[in-house]
Amino acid sequence: MILPKTINVLGHQWHIIETDDDSILTSDDNQLLSGQMSSPNHTIYIRRTQMQSDKWTTLFHEIIEVVKQSLQIKIEHDDVCRLETGVYQVLHDNKLKF
């Protein structure tokens, strides 16, 4: 299934853009990323060249990051990765549409 162009997270509309722009998808320590969220412009960037299932897990990951930041939840990045995997598995295995 194709990624949506926008999503609503906690009452705010976020744009979802698929890109291969390494200047956007590079971490502070110069690692290439699968996705990145930008709070100032409410945009989630997803690496275009990923497999479709990876795009979805990346989107789930970035949504969790948005919620984490917005609600000031203190969890480690490894925990966000675990949540992303768990959410994807539940939705996929139960054939929930996404």
MARKOL-758336 format. One record per residue (C-alpha): residue number from 1; x, y, z. Coordinates in steps of 0.02 Angstrom, whole numbers, m for minus. Layout:
(NUM,(X,Y,Z)) ...
***
This chain:
(1,(0,0,0)) (2,(60,174,m42)) (3,(110,292,98)) (4,(m12,434,133)) (5,(39,612,86)) (6,(m16,680,256)) (7,(m62,613,427)) (8,(m137,691,582)) (9,(m32,668,740)) (10,(m97,742,902)) (11,(m204,869,810)) (12,(m69,926,689)) (13,(m55,886,505)) (14,(111,811,455)) (15,(169,799,275)) (16,(252,638,217)) (17,(382,656,81)) (18,(478,515,0)) (19,(653,574,m44)) (20,(830,518,m79)) (21,(906,683,m26)) (22,(1053,632,84)) (23,(1065,808,155)) (24,(895,779,238)) (25,(922,595,279)) (26,(1090,610,368)) (27,(1104,607,557)) (28,(1208,727,661)) (29,(1345,596,666)) (30,(1341,577,474)) (31,(1247,412,464)) (32,(1122,388,324)) (33,(945,370,390)) (34,(789,282,328)) (35,(681,425,388)) (36,(686,591,476)) (37,(555,704,553)) (38,(565,892,548)) (39,(466,975,686)) (40,(472,1155,623)) (41,(382,1115,460)) (42,(286,960,519)) (43,(364,849,387)) (44,(416,667,393)) (45,(544,617,262)) (46,(554,435,208)) (47,(696,363,101)) (48,(617,324,m68)) (49,(729,177,m114)) (50,(673,66,31)) (51,(561,m84,8)) (52,(377,m41,38)) (53,(370,m134,205)) (54,(525,m39,263)) (55,(444,126,215)) (56,(297,82,328)) (57,(407,34,476)) (58,(505,194,450)) (59,(343,294,449)) (60,(287,209,611)) (61,(458,248,686)) (62,(445,432,642)) (63,(266,443,707)) (64,(326,372,873)) (65,(467,502,872)) (66,(339,641,843)) (67,(230,579,987)) (68,(382,556,1098)) (69,(441,734,1066)) (70,(269,814,1073)) (71,(220,731,1237)) (72,(396,740,1308)) (73,(404,552,1334)) (74,(575,497,1391)) (75,(617,334,1303)) (76,(777,281,1218)) (77,(796,268,1030)) (78,(814,79,1043)) (79,(642,75,1125)) (80,(569,176,981)) (81,(642,45,862)) (82,(561,m95,962)) (83,(392,m6,962)) (84,(403,24,774)) (85,(433,m162,744)) (86,(293,m214,861)) (87,(165,m95,787)) (88,(207,m151,610)) (89,(194,m335,656)) (90,(23,m315,739)) (91,(m50,m215,596)) (92,(25,m326,461)) (93,(m14,m495,538)) (94,(m193,m445,577)) (95,(m214,m382,399)) (96,(m262,m209,459)) (97,(m259,m87,315)) (98,(m118,35,309)) 
***
